[in-house]
Amino acid sequence: MFFSQIKFRKKIKGQASVEYLVISAALVAALLTPVENNQNIMEICAEALQEWYSAFAYSKSLSSLPI
């Protein structure tokens, strides 16, 4: 009876790794699938981050108003 419990636990651990692999593969496929203008989500997020950082850098370069 003890050995059957060990085999059952190994099967459960194996199933969890398969589920992790399937979910990870689906997530990568979703991120790399073209969405609009033949761009994927990663490229759209990178462009948004670049635009945000350039606006942030510009606002930081402005001098403050005298009080």
Residue frames as a rotation matrix with the C-alpha (Angstrom) as fourth column:
MET 1
0.568 0.823 0.000 0.00
0.823 -0.568 0.000 0.00
0.000 0.000 -1.000 0.00
PHE 2
0.388 -0.502 -0.773 2.85
0.203 -0.772 0.602 2.39
-0.899 -0.390 -0.198 0.72
PHE 3
-0.650 -0.715 0.258 4.45
0.372 -0.003 0.928 1.87
-0.663 0.699 0.267 -2.71
SER 4
-0.142 0.679 0.720 1.19
0.976 -0.025 0.215 2.60
0.164 0.733 -0.660 -4.53
GLN 5
0.762 0.387 -0.518 0.96
0.516 -0.847 0.126 5.95
-0.390 -0.364 -0.846 -2.74
ILE 6
-0.110 -0.888 -0.447 4.49
0.086 -0.457 0.885 6.84
-0.990 0.059 0.126 -3.89
LYS 7
-0.697 -0.105 0.709 3.65
0.681 0.210 0.701 5.97
-0.223 0.972 -0.075 -7.51
PHE 8
0.350 0.910 0.222 0.47
0.933 -0.360 0.003 8.06
0.082 0.206 -0.975 -7.30
ARG 9
0.612 -0.177 -0.771 2.42
0.239 -0.887 0.394 11.08
-0.754 -0.426 -0.500 -5.99
LYS 10
-0.539 -0.842 0.032 4.98
0.233 -0.113 0.966 10.77
-0.809 0.528 0.258 -8.80
LYS 11
-0.370 0.488 0.791 2.16
0.925 0.114 0.362 10.78
0.087 0.865 -0.494 -11.36
ILE 12
0.700 0.644 -0.309 0.72
0.685 -0.728 0.034 13.92
-0.203 -0.235 -0.950 -9.80
LYS 13
0.172 -0.725 -0.667 4.09
0.047 -0.670 0.741 15.67
-0.984 -0.159 -0.082 -9.95
GLY 14
-0.727 -0.430 0.535 4.47
0.500 0.202 0.842 14.63
-0.470 0.880 0.068 -13.59
GLN 15
0.094 0.857 0.507 1.05
0.987 -0.147 0.065 15.97
0.130 0.495 -0.859 -14.43
ALA 16
0.679 0.126 -0.724 1.83
0.389 -0.898 0.208 19.33
-0.623 -0.422 -0.658 -12.84
SER 17
-0.354 -0.874 -0.333 4.95
0.043 -0.371 0.928 19.74
-0.934 0.314 0.169 -14.99
VAL 18
-0.622 0.221 0.751 2.95
0.780 0.255 0.571 18.89
-0.065 0.941 -0.331 -18.12
GLU 19
0.519 0.853 -0.051 0.31
0.853 -0.521 -0.033 21.48
-0.054 -0.026 -0.998 -17.19
TYR 20
0.359 -0.485 -0.797 3.04
0.142 -0.816 0.560 24.05
-0.922 -0.315 -0.224 -16.59
LEU 21
-0.699 -0.671 0.247 4.57
0.293 0.046 0.955 23.30
-0.652 0.740 0.165 -19.99
VAL 22
-0.266 0.688 0.676 1.23
0.956 0.101 0.274 23.55
0.120 0.719 -0.685 -21.81
ILE 23
0.719 0.558 -0.414 0.29
0.631 -0.774 0.050 26.84
-0.293 -0.298 -0.909 -20.14
SER 24
0.038 -0.797 -0.603 3.75
0.068 -0.600 0.797 28.32
-0.997 -0.072 0.031 -20.78
ALA 25
-0.757 -0.300 0.580 3.64
0.547 0.195 0.814 27.32
-0.358 0.934 0.016 -24.44
ALA 26
0.162 0.900 0.406 0.16
0.975 -0.208 0.072 28.85
0.150 0.384 -0.911 -24.83
LEU 27
0.663 0.038 -0.747 1.33
0.374 -0.882 0.287 32.08
-0.648 -0.470 -0.599 -23.20
VAL 28
-0.414 -0.881 -0.229 4.37
0.102 -0.295 0.950 32.36
-0.904 0.370 0.212 -25.46
ALA 29
-0.596 0.262 0.759 2.24
0.802 0.242 0.546 31.65
-0.040 0.934 -0.355 -28.52
ALA 30
0.521 0.852 -0.057 -0.25
0.852 -0.523 -0.028 34.34
-0.054 -0.033 -0.998 -27.47
LEU 31
0.439 -0.418 -0.795 2.50
0.149 -0.839 0.523 36.90
-0.886 -0.348 -0.306 -26.95
LEU 32
-0.601 -0.794 -0.093 4.14
-0.018 -0.103 0.995 36.19
-0.799 0.599 0.048 -30.30
THR 33
-0.157 0.631 0.759 0.99
0.937 0.339 -0.088 36.00
-0.313 0.697 -0.645 -32.44
PRO 34
-0.933 -0.176 0.314 0.58
0.295 -0.874 0.387 39.02
0.207 0.454 0.867 -34.75
VAL 35
-0.306 0.841 -0.447 -2.27
0.704 -0.117 -0.701 41.25
-0.641 -0.529 -0.556 -33.60
GLU 36
0.819 0.555 -0.147 -2.39
0.338 -0.673 -0.657 44.50
-0.464 0.488 -0.739 -35.55
ASN 37
0.765 -0.513 -0.389 -0.19
-0.644 -0.612 -0.459 45.91
-0.003 0.602 -0.799 -38.33
ASN 38
0.650 -0.475 -0.593 1.66
0.081 0.819 -0.568 42.58
0.756 0.321 0.570 -38.29
GLN 39
-0.367 -0.720 0.589 3.04
-0.617 -0.285 -0.734 43.33
0.696 -0.632 -0.339 -34.79
ASN 40
-0.049 0.323 -0.945 2.90
0.546 0.801 0.246 41.03
0.837 -0.504 -0.215 -31.81
ILE 41
0.860 0.498 -0.114 2.08
0.339 -0.390 0.856 41.98
0.382 -0.775 -0.504 -28.23
MET 42
0.334 -0.815 -0.474 5.74
0.832 0.019 0.554 42.13
-0.443 -0.579 0.684 -27.22
GLU 43
-0.558 -0.542 0.628 6.54
0.793 -0.570 0.212 44.69
0.243 0.617 0.749 -29.93
ILE 44
0.233 0.734 0.638 3.49
0.333 -0.676 0.657 46.79
0.914 0.060 -0.402 -29.03
CYS 45
0.886 0.064 -0.459 4.49
0.463 -0.110 0.879 46.78
0.006 -0.992 -0.127 -25.34
ALA 46
-0.075 -0.989 -0.125 8.10
0.932 -0.114 0.345 47.67
-0.356 -0.091 0.930 -26.21
GLU 47
-0.428 -0.020 0.903 6.97
0.601 -0.753 0.268 50.64
0.675 0.657 0.335 -28.32
ALA 48
0.644 0.728 0.235 4.65
0.254 -0.493 0.832 51.85
0.722 -0.476 -0.502 -25.55
LEU 49
0.664 -0.468 -0.583 7.48
0.678 0.048 0.734 51.61
-0.315 -0.883 0.349 -23.02
GLN 50
-0.413 -0.844 0.341 9.84
0.910 -0.370 0.187 53.53
-0.032 0.388 0.921 -25.31
GLU 51
-0.100 0.463 0.881 7.26
0.383 -0.799 0.463 56.28
0.918 0.384 -0.097 -25.82
TRP 52
0.870 0.446 -0.210 6.59
0.334 -0.220 0.917 56.49
0.362 -0.868 -0.340 -22.10
TYR 53
0.325 -0.822 -0.467 10.29
0.842 0.027 0.539 56.67
-0.431 -0.568 0.701 -21.25
SER 54
-0.515 -0.505 0.693 10.99
0.775 -0.621 0.123 59.37
0.368 0.600 0.711 -23.84
ALA 55
0.316 0.691 0.650 8.11
0.174 -0.716 0.676 61.45
0.933 -0.101 -0.347 -22.40
PHE 56
0.881 -0.036 -0.472 9.43
0.473 0.071 0.878 60.82
0.002 -0.997 0.080 -18.88
ALA 57
-0.082 -0.994 -0.072 12.98
0.964 -0.098 0.248 61.79
-0.253 -0.049 0.966 -19.84
TYR 58
-0.328 0.026 0.944 11.72
0.535 -0.819 0.208 64.95
0.779 0.573 0.255 -21.52
SER 59
0.682 0.665 0.304 9.71
0.114 -0.508 0.853 65.98
0.722 -0.548 -0.423 -18.48
LYS 60
0.687 -0.508 -0.520 12.71
0.671 0.167 0.723 65.33
-0.280 -0.845 0.456 -16.21
SER 61
-0.299 -0.871 0.390 14.93
0.951 -0.305 0.047 67.52
0.078 0.385 0.920 -18.42
LEU 62
0.272 0.457 0.847 12.69
0.385 -0.858 0.339 70.56
0.882 0.234 -0.409 -18.00
SER 63
-0.832 -0.555 -0.002 13.80
0.250 -0.371 -0.894 73.05
0.495 -0.745 0.447 -15.42
SER 64
-0.145 0.795 -0.589 11.49
0.989 0.104 -0.104 73.85
-0.021 -0.598 -0.801 -12.56
LEU 65
0.315 0.356 0.880 9.70
0.421 -0.883 0.206 77.16
0.851 0.306 -0.428 -12.37
PRO 66
-0.806 -0.588 0.071 11.07
0.227 -0.417 -0.880 79.71
0.547 -0.693 0.470 -9.93
ILE 67
0.035 0.829 -0.557 8.89
0.950 0.145 0.276 80.31
0.310 -0.539 -0.783 -6.91
